[in-house]
Amino acid sequence: MATYLIRHSPVLSGEVELNAAKNAVLPLLAAGLLTEDPLIIKAVPRITDVETLLQILRDCGAEVQRSGTDISICALHPQSPTHEDNMRKLRASILILGPILARSGSACVGLPGGCAIGQRPIDLHVKGFQAMGAQVYPLGGKRQLSGRLSGARIYLDLPSVGATENLMMAASISDGTTTLENAAKEPEIVDLANCLNQMGASITGAGTGTVTIMGVERLHGAIYSPISDRVEAGTLLCAAAVTEGSVLVRGACAEHLRSLLFKLSEAGVGVRETHVGVRVNGMAASPFEVRTLAYPGFPTDMQAPMTVVALKCHGTSMIHETVFENRFMHVGELSRLGAHIRVENNVAMIDGGYPLRGAAVRSTDLRAGAALMIAGLMAEGETVLNDPAGHIERGYQNLPEKLRSLGADIEKLENYPL
């Protein structure tokens, strides 16, 4: 639970360093269940989602140790979790299913939770494991899977990141060769494959639509450093784009941010790629159109922050949300600040160029909370951002502090009535 007081901050400038990617770290930690040796993940961010997954891994029988920012996972005898509460908190909790099933031949997990941004069923995961020979039984609100997994050719109806990761992990220690067709192409998929290969797996094609996994008898431990967080990078770049100034986001990989950088440039923001990160200069001014798509398309996680960028542009911008059906909940909160936004079906039409004024707003999900924080920097006066579910701290380590280091006027209010 948190409440933030945000004051009008017309200029952000300076340099800021990225954390490791939340969406890369979570599957990497789950991969620790694939081997009896320690898997050490370096520079893990201190965010709520990570802490929740670590509790789940302990519940699965893994020994979890933290040394500074490094985390060691050692799972001699992984087992199904017994506490459902943590599974309900985190969408990525489903990533324990593949490793436990592949290691022990049986897994029983509750259905995962996470932000209420739309339906995110696990049917693609389950269908993939069935194709590999698993038997599936409904068990109340859980799913029981059992059987020795064998290689199979699996076509994913959608390029699901979670299903690609889950099946890739399980296939790495299954019999035979597994081929995933219509696989997700996100950088986090490549990162997981690189880590698994370092552990002794044989995976090719990660980052393309076809991933091939030749099963091996066992994996060994490793020490691995994850990629930087492209969503955190995008959030900071969007914050800079609604203010004057010059901001360098150190560690940002331009190749992972290509669709966002194109749209920021289209909006009139100066974008420069450097050997240490990405620098933006100036302020968004020209309207644009965005359609969220699977990678390498425009990421749905950047839709809410980009909506705020559109509010700075004179004219009408359009954002088409094609990934999640319930991801415009931040629009109502932005309207409290004076935003002119109309939503029809899955399209938001943003009339930009109107002044925003501070008000009390509420974070509805992780990325919406970050977007509202950015909007508070634009708004005249003071904005009070209530985050009773702690959404922002689920995915960002010290986001207010990082924005403050660039000149933002933000403070976290203690003992504020939510």
C-alpha positions in Angstrom: 0.0 0.0 0.0 1.4 3.4 -0.9 0.3 7.0 -1.5 2.4 9.5 -3.5 2.2 13.3 -3.6 3.3 14.6 -7.0 3.8 18.2 -7.9 4.1 19.8 -11.3 7.6 19.1 -12.6 8.1 20.8 -16.0 11.8 19.8 -16.5 13.4 16.4 -16.1 17.1 16.1 -16.9 20.1 14.0 -16.0 20.9 10.3 -16.1 19.2 7.2 -14.6 20.3 3.6 -14.4 17.9 0.7 -15.2 17.3 -2.4 -13.1 17.2 -5.9 -14.4 13.9 -6.8 -16.2 11.1 -8.0 -14.0 9.7 -10.0 -16.9 13.1 -11.7 -17.4 13.9 -12.3 -13.8 10.7 -14.1 -12.9 11.1 -17.0 -15.4 14.8 -17.1 -14.6 14.1 -17.7 -11.0 11.5 -20.4 -11.9 14.2 -22.1 -13.9 16.0 -22.8 -10.7 13.5 -25.6 -10.1 14.9 -27.4 -13.2 18.2 -28.4 -11.5 19.4 -29.7 -8.2 22.4 -27.4 -8.4 22.3 -23.8 -7.3 21.2 -21.3 -10.0 22.4 -17.7 -9.1 20.6 -14.8 -10.7 22.5 -11.5 -10.5 21.2 -8.0 -9.8 17.6 -9.0 -9.0 15.4 -6.0 -8.4 13.7 -5.7 -5.0 10.1 -5.6 -6.1 7.0 -7.2 -4.7 6.5 -9.6 -7.6 10.0 -11.1 -7.1 9.4 -11.5 -3.3 6.1 -13.2 -4.0 7.7 -15.7 -6.4 10.5 -16.4 -3.9 7.9 -17.3 -1.3 6.3 -19.7 -3.9 9.7 -21.3 -4.7 10.3 -21.9 -1.0 6.8 -23.4 -0.8 7.9 -25.7 -3.6 10.8 -27.0 -1.5 13.6 -24.8 -2.9 16.3 -23.3 -0.8 16.4 -19.5 -1.6 19.2 -17.3 -0.5 19.9 -13.7 -1.1 23.3 -12.1 -1.1 23.0 -8.4 -1.8 21.2 -8.2 -5.1 22.0 -11.8 -6.1 19.6 -14.6 -5.5 20.5 -18.3 -5.3 17.8 -21.0 -6.0 18.6 -24.7 -5.1 15.8 -27.2 -5.6 16.9 -30.8 -4.6 13.3 -32.2 -4.6 10.8 -29.7 -6.1 7.2 -30.3 -5.2 3.8 -28.7 -5.9 3.1 -25.6 -3.7 0.7 -26.0 -0.8 -0.4 -22.4 -0.3 -2.6 -20.9 -3.0 -2.6 -17.3 -1.7 0.7 -16.4 -3.3 -0.2 -18.1 -6.6 -3.3 -15.8 -6.7 -1.1 -12.7 -6.4 1.1 -13.3 -9.4 0.5 -14.2 -13.0 4.1 -15.5 -13.4 3.4 -18.1 -10.7 2.2 -20.4 -13.4 5.9 -20.7 -14.6 6.6 -23.2 -11.8 4.3 -25.7 -13.5 6.6 -26.8 -16.3 9.8 -27.2 -14.2 8.0 -29.2 -11.4 6.2 -31.4 -13.9 9.4 -32.1 -15.8 11.4 -32.8 -12.7 9.0 -34.9 -10.7 6.4 -36.2 -13.2 3.5 -34.6 -11.3 2.4 -31.0 -10.6 -0.7 -29.5 -9.0 -1.0 -25.7 -9.1 -3.7 -23.2 -8.4 -4.7 -20.7 -11.1 -2.5 -17.6 -11.1 -3.5 -14.0 -10.4 -1.9 -10.6 -11.2 -3.3 -7.3 -12.5 -7.0 -7.3 -13.5 -6.3 -6.1 -17.1 -8.2 -8.9 -18.9 -8.4 -12.6 -19.3 -5.1 -14.4 -19.3 -6.1 -18.1 -19.4 -3.5 -20.9 -19.0 -5.1 -23.1 -21.6 -2.1 -22.7 -24.0 0.2 -24.0 -21.2 -2.0 -27.0 -20.5 -2.6 -27.9 -24.1 1.2 -27.8 -24.7 1.9 -30.2 -21.8 -0.9 -32.5 -23.0 0.8 -32.6 -26.4 4.0 -33.7 -24.6 2.1 -36.6 -22.9 0.8 -35.1 -19.7 -2.5 -36.2 -18.2 -4.6 -33.2 -16.9 -7.2 -33.3 -14.2 -9.3 -30.4 -12.8 -9.1 -30.4 -9.1 -11.3 -27.6 -7.6 -9.6 -24.4 -8.5 -6.4 -26.2 -9.3 -5.0 -28.2 -12.2 -3.3 -31.6 -11.6 -0.9 -32.7 -14.3 1.1 -36.0 -14.4 3.2 -38.1 -16.7 6.6 -38.3 -18.2 7.0 -35.6 -20.9 8.2 -36.4 -24.4 9.1 -34.2 -27.3 6.3 -32.9 -29.5 5.6 -30.4 -32.2 3.3 -27.7 -30.6 1.5 -24.9 -32.3 0.5 -22.0 -30.0 -2.8 -20.4 -31.0 -1.3 -17.1 -29.7 2.4 -16.2 -29.3 2.0 -16.4 -25.5 5.1 -15.3 -23.6 4.3 -17.4 -20.5 3.4 -20.5 -22.5 6.5 -20.3 -24.6 8.6 -19.9 -21.4 6.8 -22.7 -19.5 7.0 -25.2 -22.4 10.6 -24.3 -23.2 11.7 -24.9 -19.6 9.9 -28.3 -19.3 11.1 -29.5 -22.8 14.7 -28.8 -21.8 14.8 -31.9 -19.6 12.2 -34.0 -21.4 12.7 -36.9 -23.7 13.3 -36.1 -27.4 12.9 -32.9 -29.3 10.2 -30.3 -28.9 9.4 -27.7 -31.5 7.3 -24.6 -30.6 5.5 -23.0 -33.5 4.1 -19.4 -33.3 6.3 -18.9 -30.3 6.7 -15.6 -28.6 9.7 -13.5 -29.7 10.2 -11.2 -26.8 13.7 -10.4 -25.6 12.9 -12.1 -22.3 12.4 -15.4 -24.2 15.9 -15.1 -25.6 17.2 -14.3 -22.2 15.6 -17.4 -20.7 17.0 -19.5 -23.5 20.5 -18.1 -23.0 20.3 -19.0 -19.3 19.0 -22.5 -19.9 21.7 -23.1 -22.5 24.3 -21.9 -20.0 22.8 -24.6 -17.7 23.3 -27.3 -20.3 20.1 -27.1 -22.3 20.0 -27.3 -26.1 17.7 -24.6 -27.4 17.8 -22.9 -30.8 15.5 -20.4 -32.5 14.7 -18.3 -29.4 13.5 -14.9 -30.6 11.9 -16.3 -33.7 8.5 -17.9 -34.3 10.0 -21.4 -34.2 11.9 -22.6 -31.1 13.5 -26.0 -31.1 14.4 -27.7 -27.8 16.4 -30.9 -27.7 15.8 -32.5 -24.3 18.8 -33.4 -22.1 19.1 -35.7 -19.1 19.8 -33.0 -16.6 20.7 -29.3 -16.2 23.4 -28.0 -14.0 23.8 -24.8 -12.1 24.9 -21.4 -13.4 25.5 -17.8 -12.6 23.5 -15.5 -14.9 22.9 -11.8 -15.4 19.5 -10.9 -16.8 18.8 -8.2 -19.4 17.7 -4.7 -18.4 14.1 -3.8 -18.0 12.7 -2.4 -21.3 9.4 -1.5 -19.7 11.1 0.5 -17.0 13.2 2.1 -19.7 10.1 3.0 -21.7 8.4 4.4 -18.6 11.3 6.7 -17.9 11.5 7.8 -21.5 7.8 8.6 -21.5 8.3 10.7 -18.4 11.0 12.6 -20.1 8.9 13.1 -23.2 6.2 15.0 -21.3 8.8 17.5 -19.9 11.5 19.7 -21.2 15.1 18.6 -20.6 17.5 15.9 -21.6 17.5 12.4 -20.0 19.9 9.5 -20.5 18.5 6.1 -19.5 21.6 4.1 -18.9 21.4 0.4 -19.8 18.5 0.8 -22.2 18.8 -1.5 -25.2 17.5 0.4 -28.2 16.8 -2.8 -30.1 14.4 -3.9 -27.4 12.6 -0.5 -27.6 12.5 0.0 -31.3 8.7 0.4 -31.6 8.5 2.8 -28.7 11.4 4.9 -30.0 9.8 5.2 -33.4 6.6 6.5 -31.8 8.4 9.0 -29.6 10.3 10.3 -32.6 7.0 10.5 -34.5 5.7 12.6 -31.6 8.6 15.1 -32.0 10.8 13.9 -29.2 14.5 13.8 -30.0 15.9 10.2 -29.6 19.5 9.3 -29.7 21.0 5.9 -29.2 24.4 5.7 -27.5 26.8 3.0 -26.5 25.6 3.3 -22.8 21.8 3.7 -23.3 19.2 5.9 -24.9 18.9 9.7 -24.6 15.8 11.7 -25.2 15.5 15.5 -25.6 12.6 17.9 -25.9 8.9 17.4 -25.5 6.2 15.4 -27.3 4.1 17.7 -29.6 2.7 15.9 -32.6 -0.2 13.4 -32.4 0.4 9.8 -33.3 -1.4 6.4 -33.7 -0.4 3.2 -31.8 -1.6 -0.4 -32.1 -0.4 -2.8 -29.3 0.9 -6.1 -30.7 3.1 -9.0 -29.7 6.8 -8.2 -29.9 8.3 -6.7 -32.0 5.1 -4.7 -32.2 4.3 -1.9 -29.7 4.2 -3.4 -26.2 0.9 -3.4 -24.3 2.8 -2.6 -21.1 3.7 0.8 -22.7 0.2 1.6 -23.7 -0.8 3.5 -20.5 2.4 5.6 -20.3 2.1 6.4 -24.0 -1.5 7.6 -23.4 0.0 10.2 -21.1 2.5 11.2 -23.8 -0.5 11.7 -26.2 -2.0 14.2 -23.7 1.0 16.5 -24.3 0.5 16.4 -28.1 -1.7 19.1 -29.8 -4.3 17.2 -31.8 -5.9 13.7 -31.6 -3.9 10.6 -31.1 -5.4 7.1 -31.3 -4.3 4.0 -29.3 -5.7 0.6 -30.3 -5.3 -2.0 -27.5 -5.4 -5.5 -29.1 -3.8 -7.6 -26.4 -6.0 -7.1 -23.3 -9.6 -6.2 -23.3 -9.6 -4.4 -20.0 -6.5 -2.2 -20.2 -8.0 1.3 -20.4 -8.9 1.5 -16.7 -6.4 4.3 -16.3 -8.5 6.5 -18.6 -11.1 7.3 -16.0 -8.4 8.3 -13.5 -6.7 10.5 -16.1 -10.0 12.2 -16.7 -10.0 13.3 -13.1 -6.9 15.3 -14.0 -8.7 17.0 -16.9 -7.7 14.6 -19.7 -9.9 14.6 -22.8 -10.1 10.9 -23.8 -12.9 8.9 -25.4 -12.8 5.1 -25.5 -14.8 3.1 -28.0 -14.4 -0.7 -27.9 -10.7 -1.2 -27.8 -9.7 2.2 -29.2 -8.8 5.3 -27.1 -9.0 8.7 -28.8 -6.9 11.2 -26.9 -7.3 15.0 -27.6 -4.1 16.4 -26.4 -2.8 19.9 -25.7 -5.2 20.6 -22.8 -3.8 21.5 -19.4 -4.0 18.9 -16.6 -4.8 19.9 -13.0 -3.9 18.0 -9.9 -6.4 15.7 -8.2 -6.7 12.5 -6.2 -6.3 9.5 -8.5 -6.0 5.7 -7.9 -3.7 3.2 -9.4 -5.8 0.4 -11.1 -2.9 -1.8 -12.2 0.9 -1.8 -12.4 1.5 0.1 -15.7 -1.5 2.4 -15.1 0.0 3.4 -11.8 3.2 4.4 -13.5 1.3 6.3 -16.1 -0.6 8.2 -13.5 2.6 9.1 -11.8 3.9 10.6 -15.1 0.6 12.5 -15.6 1.1 14.0 -12.1 4.3 15.5 -13.3 2.4 17.3 -16.1 -0.5 18.5 -13.9 -0.6 21.9 -12.4 -0.7 21.9 -8.6 -0.6 18.7 -6.6 -1.7 15.2 -7.5 -2.3 12.5 -4.8 -1.8 9.0 -6.3 -3.3 6.3 -4.1 -2.0 2.8 -4.7 -3.7 0.7 -2.1 -2.8 -2.6 -3.7 0.8 -1.6 -4.1 0.8 -2.1 -7.9 3.7 0.2 -8.7 6.1 -1.5 -6.3 5.2 -4.9 -7.8 7.1 -4.0 -11.0 9.3 -0.9 -10.3 12.2 -0.6 -7.8 12.4 2.9 -6.5 10.5 4.5 -9.5 9.7 7.7 -7.5 13.4 8.0 -6.4 14.6 7.6 -9.9 12.2 10.3 -11.2 13.3 12.5 -8.3 17.0 12.1 -9.3 15.9 13.7 -12.7 14.2 16.6 -11.0 10.7 15.3 -10.4 8.8 16.5 -7.3 7.5 13.3 -5.8 7.2 12.1 -2.2 5.8 9.0 -0.7 3.3 9.8 2.0 3.5 7.7 5.2 0.3 6.9 7.2 -1.9 8.5 4.5 -5.5 7.3 4.7 -6.2 5.2 1.5 
